[in-house]
């Protein structure tokens, strides 16, 4: 499978915020995420890095 995990980088460090991410859309300072089961999350921040081999999405707070 090709799902990824999403992480939010804050002043306290890196925190996993969602597993099995299959959809991601950055828009107006927010990142919209959906997982394999349809759960959705909206995170304020910007995409900092995507590591395809590690299936890792890193989002940085604004």
Backbone bond lengths (Angstrom), bond angles and torsions (degrees), N, CA, C in turn:
res aa  C-N    CA-C-N  psi(-1)  N-CA   C-N-CA  omega(-1)  CA-C   N-CA-C  phi
1 X - - - 1.454 - - 1.521 109.85 -
2 X 1.318 116.19 162.70 1.462 120.83 -174.54 1.526 113.14 -117.68
3 X 1.315 117.71 24.10 1.455 119.47 179.06 1.521 110.27 -73.21
4 X 1.317 114.38 155.72 1.459 120.78 179.05 1.519 109.77 -124.40
5 X 1.314 115.56 167.18 1.461 121.71 172.10 1.524 107.78 -107.66
6 X 1.326 116.42 141.97 1.460 121.48 179.50 1.528 109.02 -105.48
7 X 1.323 115.01 137.46 1.465 122.34 -179.14 1.522 108.96 -125.44
8 X 1.323 116.61 143.04 1.453 122.52 175.74 1.518 108.67 -109.59
9 X 1.327 116.08 125.99 1.457 121.31 178.59 1.527 108.24 -95.30
10 X 1.350 115.45 121.07 1.461 121.68 178.98 1.523 108.00 -123.46
11 X 1.312 116.62 -176.75 1.463 120.77 176.11 1.527 111.53 -62.92
12 X 1.320 117.13 -26.75 1.466 121.72 179.98 1.528 112.33 -82.31
13 X 1.324 118.37 -13.01 1.461 121.67 -179.47 1.514 111.77 128.65
14 X 1.328 115.41 -159.15 1.455 122.45 -176.17 1.522 110.10 -99.18
15 X 1.350 116.14 129.72 1.461 121.31 -177.25 1.528 109.28 -128.06
16 X 1.343 116.27 128.19 1.465 119.76 177.57 1.528 108.64 -70.83
17 X 1.336 116.53 128.57 1.461 119.73 -177.53 1.522 113.37 -113.92
18 X 1.347 116.95 -19.33 1.463 118.83 178.28 1.520 110.31 -161.80
19 X 1.326 115.60 139.36 1.459 122.25 175.01 1.530 109.44 -106.26
20 X 1.311 116.16 164.81 1.466 123.29 175.31 1.525 113.36 55.92
21 X 1.339 116.69 39.90 1.464 121.61 179.82 1.526 109.04 -71.73
22 X 1.339 115.08 127.00 1.464 120.30 178.46 1.527 112.16 -117.77
23 X 1.349 116.64 -10.09 1.473 121.19 -179.94 1.517 108.64 -143.17
24 X 1.329 114.75 138.45 1.456 120.54 179.27 1.529 107.91 -148.19
25 X 1.330 116.40 133.50 1.462 120.65 179.00 1.523 109.42 -141.78
26 X 1.356 117.33 117.11 1.464 119.60 174.50 1.536 109.55 -84.27
27 X 1.321 115.99 135.05 1.470 119.29 -179.77 1.522 110.34 -158.78
28 X 1.324 116.39 123.14 1.464 123.18 173.93 1.529 113.75 52.13
29 X 1.322 117.19 47.53 1.459 121.04 176.93 1.514 114.59 77.93
30 X 1.331 117.26 11.39 1.456 122.03 178.28 1.523 108.30 -129.09
31 X 1.325 115.22 156.96 1.458 120.79 175.64 1.527 107.11 -122.43
32 X 1.320 115.39 122.08 1.454 122.18 179.62 1.528 108.23 -94.87
33 X 1.335 116.54 126.66 1.455 122.07 -177.22 1.523 110.07 -124.67
34 X 1.338 116.35 143.60 1.462 122.12 172.60 1.517 107.93 -135.12
35 X 1.340 115.07 143.28 1.463 118.15 179.58 1.524 110.61 -103.36
36 X 1.304 115.36 -178.38 1.456 123.85 -175.63 1.522 112.54 -59.14
37 X 1.327 117.37 -31.74 1.465 121.57 -178.11 1.526 113.45 -94.29
38 X 1.347 116.87 2.93 1.453 120.75 177.03 1.512 115.33 95.15
39 X 1.330 118.36 -1.06 1.461 120.28 176.52 1.526 108.27 -65.48
40 X 1.313 116.73 139.69 1.466 121.11 -177.98 1.518 110.41 -121.00
41 X 1.327 114.86 149.51 1.464 122.08 176.30 1.515 108.01 -141.57
42 X 1.325 115.23 145.34 1.461 121.50 173.68 1.519 106.61 -120.22
43 X 1.333 115.87 124.64 1.455 121.84 -176.59 1.517 108.83 -119.13
44 X 1.327 117.42 130.47 1.459 120.21 174.45 1.513 108.27 -78.79
45 X 1.322 117.04 121.51 1.453 121.74 -179.16 1.512 111.28 158.17
46 X 1.307 115.13 -171.43 1.463 121.12 179.58 1.528 109.06 -128.85
47 X 1.321 115.17 152.26 1.457 119.77 177.14 1.512 107.77 -73.41
48 X 1.307 115.89 119.66 1.457 121.88 -178.96 1.522 111.08 -91.46
49 X 1.330 116.01 -40.23 1.460 120.07 -174.41 1.529 109.55 -162.58
50 X 1.331 116.11 146.23 1.460 122.05 172.66 1.519 107.15 -126.54
51 X 1.322 116.21 121.24 1.463 121.56 179.44 1.527 107.51 -106.37
52 X 1.325 116.23 97.62 1.451 120.91 -173.14 1.521 113.07 -65.82
53 X 1.312 118.02 -41.37 1.466 120.95 -179.83 1.527 110.75 -63.82
54 X 1.339 116.70 -37.81 1.470 121.34 -179.46 1.533 112.60 -87.87
55 X 1.346 117.80 -4.69 1.476 122.95 -178.25 1.539 109.68 56.87
56 X 1.320 115.82 49.76 1.462 121.35 -173.41 1.528 110.25 -129.32
57 X 1.332 116.26 128.17 1.463 123.54 176.00 1.519 106.69 -111.80
58 X 1.325 116.65 124.65 1.458 120.86 -178.15 1.529 108.54 -112.98
59 X 1.327 114.68 121.47 1.470 122.64 -178.33 1.516 107.71 -113.43
60 X 1.322 116.14 133.22 1.458 121.58 -179.86 1.523 109.53 -104.81
61 X 1.339 116.03 138.33 1.469 119.55 174.88 1.510 108.68 -62.56
62 X 1.317 116.59 152.89 1.472 121.30 178.01 1.491 111.11 -65.01
